[in-house]
Amino acid sequence: MTAGGTTLVIGATGTTGSRTAAQLTAAGHRVKAASRQGTAVPGAEPVSFDWYGPATHAAALDGVDRVYLIPPPGDSDPAAIMLPFLEQARTAGVHRAVLLSSSAIPEGGPAVGVVHRALPGLFEQWAVLRPSWFMQNFTGTHVHALSIREDGTIWTAAGSGRVGFIDAGDIAAVAVHALADEQSPNTDLILTGPEALSYDDIAACITEVSGRPVVHRPLSYEEMRERLTDQVAPEFAAMLAGMDQAIAEGAEDRVTDTVQRLTGRSPRPLRALLEEEMR
């Protein structure tokens, strides 16, 4: 990162944002940690930020030349609020933007895919991180983690499809590379863990590590959509259920070398994370 540069980390108290802010500050970079409450993050300057509160945007961008973008959660049309902000960011002096997207959403696809498509036209330096599903979905506050703790069940419409689940710490390590390295990636990056696992594999691993029986219960697309509608907006529930259906058809059955290639270390396996967080 150039001398005097400051990175705005949006969602700095979230799963990847907190880890990205921590890794940047540990490496000596200046960070503005943005969250709705302006919560303090060790080593970073706290700043209040709300995607739906444009009055918070100018102060967050003041003095910033790089930004880590986490889309507003649960919004099926994030481009409506993100694109005006990105234009404001460019005017304010931001020259590099790194966007968190998903391996399931291509450039120009639904939701954040629209922002992905627009990014190269807004900034000369950019990257789009497209990680697979987070390993932390099974240990944090995600619906899967809650159902595991409540009744020992993982509910999906993914069938026996496999996913290259990835540790959020590995996503953050790539984010730091994309934000801080002298040369910007200027591409999208598919990020996975070291192995592709089915939800049956996940349930078996959690059972072995925790000592508590956990099972995977497959649902139809319609059943999964209905289940998710109790927690998120209907259109977002339909998109998430559709992602599960794509997993069942093999869309996420892959492993990439991106984490190893960009960070110089192998991505963390699921069992290692579970042994740390469940024992």
N, C-alpha and C positions, 0 to 999 in steps of 0.2 A: 504494500500500500504506500502511496506517496506520502511524504512527510506532511504533517498537518492535516491529513485527511480524517474525516469522521464518518462513521457508518451509522445510519439509522436502522435499527432492528425493530420491525413491526411485529407485534405479538411476542414481545420479549419475555413474557412470563409463561408462554405456551411450551408445547412439547419440543419443537425444534428451535423456536426463537430463543428460549432460555439457554439452550445448549450452545447455540451460535453466538449469542452475546457473551457467554462465559468463555468460550474458546477464543474469541476475538480479544477480549480484555486480557486473558492470560498470556496472549502473544504480544501484548503491548499496544494494541490498537485502541483508538478512541471510539467510544460507542455511546450513542443515545438510545436508551432502552425504552421503547414506546409500548404503552399499554393503557387501557381505559382508566385505570386508577393511578397511573404514573408510579407504579410500584418500584421500589428500589431494587436494583440488580447489582451485586457486588462489582465494583470497579467501573460501572457505567453511570452515565447521567440519566436519571429518570425523566421521562416526559410523558404527559398525558396525550393520548391519541385515540380517536374513535373514527373508524371508517365512515360512520354515518353522522359525524359531527365535523363538518368542513372547517368550522372555526378553530379546530385543534391542529389543522394540517400545517399552516404556515410556521408556527412555532416549532413543530417537530422537524421541519425541513431546514430550519435556520442553521447555517454553517455546515450542512451535510453535503458530501460529494458521492456517497454510495448508499444504497438502500437494499435491505432484505425484506421482501414482500411476502407476507402471509395473507392470503385472501380472507375476507370476512367469512367466518364459519357459517355453514348452513345456508348460504346465499346461492341460489341457482343462477343468478345473473350478476356476478361480481363485477363484470366489466363496466356496468353503469356507474358505479362509484369509483372503481379503480382507475379507469382511463383518464378522467378529469384530474385525479390526484397525480398521476404520472406525468401529465402535461405540466402541471404546476411544479412538480419536482424537477423536471428538465429546466424550466424557466428559473428555478431557484438555484441551479448550479449542480444538480446531481448528474453525473456522467456515467455511472454504472449501476445497473439494477439486476438483482438476482431474485427470481420468482420461484416460489414453491408451488408446484403443480402436482400432477399424479401420473404414474406410469400408464394409468387407464385412460388418460385424456390427452389426445394428440393436439398438435398445433391446429388451431381453428375448430377444435371440437367444442363440446358444450361447456358452459360455465367458465372456468379459468382458461380453457383452451382459446377463448376469444382474446384474453389478455396476452397469452403466449404469442398469438399471431401478431399482435400490435407492438410487442416489445422491441423488435429490431428496428422498427421505424421511428421509435422514440429515443433510443439510446445507441450510441456507437459501441458501447461496452455493455454486455448483457449475458445472462445465462438463465436457463429454465431448468430447475431440478425436478425430475419426474421420478420420485421414489415409489417403490412398491409399498405394500401395506406395512404399517408400523408394528414392530414387535411389542411396543408399549400398549397396543390395543388390548393386550391380555393381562396387563398389570396395573394400568392407570385408572382413568375415569371413563374410558370408552364403554359403549354398550356391552361389548364382549366381556370386558373385565368385570363389569357389574353382574352380568348373568353368571359368570364363573363363580364369583363370590357368593351370590344369592342362592343358586340352585345347582351349581356344578355342570352347567350346560352352555355350549356355544351354539347359537342359532344362526344359520346362514342359508342362502340359496345357491351356494357354491358347489354343492355336490362333492365329488371326489377331486375337483380341480385343485391344482397346486399353485402356490404363490411364493415368490422369493422374499419373504418377510425381512424387513431391515430394521436395525437398531437406529433410533432417532439420533444417537450420538454420532453415528456414521454419516447420517444426512448432514448434521451440523458441520462435521469435518470437511465435507465437500463444499458446503456453503461458504465456509471460511476460505477455502481455496479459491472459489469463484469470486469472492468479494475482494480478497487481499493480494492475490498473486499479481505480479507485474503485467502479465498478459491475460486478458479476459477470455473466457472460453468461447463466447459468441456462438453458442449452440445449446441444444437441450441435452440433458444427461439422464439416462435411465439408470436408476440406482436400485440395487437389490442386495440382500444378504448373501451368504455363501451357499445356500441351498434352497431349493423349492420344496415346500411342504404343503400337504393338504390339511384341512381343518381336523381331520381324524388324526393325522400325525401330531398336530398341535395339542389336541386333547390328551393323547397318550403321553406326550412329553410333560405336560403340566401335571398329569396324574403321577408320573414317576418322580418328578422333582418335588412336588408339594406333599405327596402322600395322601392327597384327597382325590377321590374319583371325579373325573371330568369327562363328559361325553359331547360329541358333536351331533346335533339334531338337524338334518337337512329339511329345508322348507322349499315350497315352490316360489317362483318369482312373486306371484300374487300374495302369498302368505307373508313373505318377507317384506314386501312393500307395505302391507297393512300393519305389520308389527312395527316398522320404522315410523309410520305416520303418527304413531302415538308420541314420538319424540322429536320429529323434525317436520318441516313443511312438506305437504304432499308431493310437490314436484321434486324436492330434494330426496325424499324417500324413494320415489320412483327411480331416480338416477342411481342411488346407492344400491337398490335391489337389482337394477340392470347391470351394475358392475359385478355383483355376485354371479349373475347369470353368465356374464362373459368369462369369469373365472372357471365356471363349470364347463365351459366350451374350450378351455385351454389358453385363454388370452394372456394369462399372467404366469404361465409355466416356463420360466426362463431365469437365468442367472447371468449377470453382467460382471465385467471386471472393473467397472468405473471407480468404485471406492478404492480398490487396490492401486489402480493406475494413477489416480490423482492424489491420494494421501500417502501412498507408500506402505500401507499396512492392510492386512486382510480385514474384511468386515466381520463383525462380531456374530457368532452363531447364537441361535435362539436359546439353546440349553444354558449357555453361559449367562445370558441375561436373566433367565428364570431362576437359576441357582443363586444369583445375587439378590433378586427382588422377592422371591417366594419362600426362601428358607429362613 
